[in-house]
């Protein structure tokens, strides 16, 4: 309970030093931004892994259908 009392005494003192016309995002803004950045990084990493597993075989061009059909490529690990 004394920690709560100390914080209530400290907050008005710290607030006097701040400019009342200045708005800042504060710690919560930083935490939200960091969480979004981490989520985007994890999504990009996952997307890169999933795109590596895709085997894409291009359909032959009907206008250029000639003597040799295109050889399928396989991606192995």
Secondary structure, DSSP 8 states (H G I E B T S, - for coil): -HHHHHHHHHHHHHHHHS-TT----HHHHHHHHHHHHHHHHHHHHHHHHHHHH--------GGG--SS---------
